[in-house]
């Protein structure tokens, strides 16, 4: 199982964006990552200056969106949809895409539920519970 450090995950994001900007060959995952960054122009200044932003911290109170966390959640949801796990994720994604008329906005709605599942697991000192995640998605 791939479990990157914070620095490794950030470096991957920066490098994916740098390679796309330089029109270099990207792996499929790098290409997907660069596409996601492209959909967030508000993050371009951060990804255009890796030296300045590699170690940048973001408030944990939710007052400012952490672009690194936001993009990694997009990648997590993309992976979940591609492999159909947890069970029912594809159906929820399709339903939310129709509701929000946008795959991207559907993923943003899904992030709230993904975050809720992770928060519950941390609070309860337990493994993430897919039933919490899917249950939350059903209420969206």
C-alpha positions as CSV (number, residue, x, y, z in Angstrom):
1,X,0.0,0.0,0.0
2,X,1.3,3.4,-1.0
3,X,1.4,5.7,2.0
4,X,3.3,8.9,1.1
5,X,4.5,11.4,3.7
6,X,3.1,14.9,3.5
7,X,6.2,16.1,1.7
8,X,6.0,13.2,-0.8
9,X,2.3,13.9,-1.6
10,X,3.0,17.6,-2.1
11,X,6.0,16.9,-4.3
12,X,3.8,14.7,-6.4
13,X,1.3,17.5,-6.9
14,X,3.9,20.1,-7.7
15,X,5.7,17.8,-10.1
16,X,2.6,16.8,-11.9
17,X,1.7,20.5,-12.4
18,X,5.3,21.3,-13.4
19,X,5.4,18.5,-16.0
20,X,2.1,19.6,-17.5
21,X,3.2,23.2,-17.7
22,X,6.4,22.2,-19.4
23,X,4.5,19.9,-21.8
24,X,6.4,16.9,-20.6
25,X,5.1,13.3,-20.7
26,X,3.0,12.5,-17.7
27,X,1.9,9.2,-16.3
28,X,-1.9,8.6,-16.2
29,X,-2.0,9.5,-12.5
30,X,0.1,12.7,-13.1
31,X,-2.2,13.6,-16.0
32,X,-5.3,13.2,-13.8
33,X,-3.6,15.2,-11.0
34,X,-2.7,18.0,-13.4
35,X,-6.3,18.1,-14.8
36,X,-7.6,18.5,-11.3
37,X,-5.2,21.3,-10.5
38,X,-6.2,22.9,-13.8
39,X,-9.9,22.9,-12.6
40,X,-8.8,25.0,-9.6
41,X,-7.3,28.1,-11.0
42,X,-7.4,29.6,-7.5
43,X,-4.5,27.1,-6.7
44,X,-2.3,27.9,-9.7
45,X,-0.2,30.5,-7.9
46,X,0.6,27.9,-5.2
47,X,1.5,25.2,-7.7
48,X,3.5,27.6,-9.8
49,X,5.9,28.3,-6.9
50,X,6.8,25.0,-5.3
51,X,9.8,26.5,-3.5
52,X,7.7,29.0,-1.7
53,X,4.7,26.7,-1.0
54,X,6.1,23.2,-0.3
55,X,6.1,23.8,3.5
56,X,3.1,26.1,3.6
57,X,0.7,25.4,6.5
58,X,-3.0,26.0,6.4
59,X,-5.4,26.6,9.3
60,X,-7.2,23.5,10.6
61,X,-10.3,25.5,11.6
62,X,-11.7,25.3,8.1
63,X,-11.3,29.1,7.5
64,X,-9.1,28.4,4.5
65,X,-9.2,25.4,2.2
66,X,-5.9,23.5,2.2
67,X,-5.3,23.0,-1.6
68,X,-3.1,20.0,-1.0
69,X,-5.7,18.2,1.1
70,X,-8.5,19.2,-1.4
71,X,-6.6,17.8,-4.4
72,X,-5.7,14.6,-2.6
73,X,-9.4,14.1,-1.7
74,X,-10.2,14.6,-5.4
75,X,-7.7,11.9,-6.2
76,X,-9.1,9.6,-3.5
77,X,-12.6,9.9,-4.8
78,X,-11.4,9.4,-8.4
79,X,-9.7,6.1,-7.3
80,X,-12.8,5.0,-5.4
81,X,-15.0,5.6,-8.4
82,X,-12.5,3.8,-10.7
83,X,-12.4,0.7,-8.6
84,X,-16.0,0.8,-7.3
85,X,-15.1,0.8,-3.7
86,X,-16.7,1.3,-1.3
87,X,-19.7,-0.6,-2.7
88,X,-22.3,1.9,-4.0
89,X,-19.8,4.8,-4.6
90,X,-20.3,4.8,-8.4
91,X,-24.1,5.0,-8.0
92,X,-23.8,7.8,-5.5
93,X,-21.4,9.7,-7.8
94,X,-23.7,9.3,-10.8
95,X,-26.7,10.5,-8.7
96,X,-24.7,13.5,-7.4
97,X,-23.4,14.3,-10.8
98,X,-26.9,14.5,-12.1
99,X,-28.0,16.6,-9.1
100,X,-25.2,19.1,-9.4
101,X,-24.9,18.8,-13.2
102,X,-21.2,18.5,-12.8
103,X,-18.8,15.7,-12.0
104,X,-16.5,18.2,-10.3
105,X,-19.2,19.7,-8.1
106,X,-20.4,16.1,-7.3
107,X,-16.9,15.3,-6.0
108,X,-16.9,18.5,-3.9
109,X,-20.1,17.3,-2.3
110,X,-18.6,13.9,-1.8
111,X,-15.6,15.4,0.0
112,X,-17.8,16.5,2.9
113,X,-18.8,12.9,3.4
114,X,-15.3,11.6,3.0
115,X,-14.1,14.1,5.6
116,X,-16.9,13.1,7.9
117,X,-16.0,9.4,7.7
118,X,-12.3,10.2,8.4
119,X,-13.2,12.5,11.3
120,X,-15.5,9.8,12.8
121,X,-12.7,7.3,12.5
122,X,-10.2,9.6,14.2
123,X,-12.6,10.5,16.9
124,X,-13.5,6.9,17.6
125,X,-9.9,5.7,17.1
126,X,-11.3,3.1,14.6
127,X,-10.9,2.2,11.0
128,X,-12.8,4.3,8.5
129,X,-16.4,3.0,8.1
130,X,-17.7,2.9,4.6
131,X,-21.3,2.8,5.9
132,X,-20.8,6.2,7.4
133,X,-19.5,7.5,4.1
134,X,-22.2,6.0,1.9
135,X,-24.9,6.9,4.4
136,X,-23.8,10.5,4.3
137,X,-23.7,10.5,0.5
138,X,-27.3,9.2,0.4
139,X,-28.3,12.3,2.4
140,X,-26.6,14.7,0.0
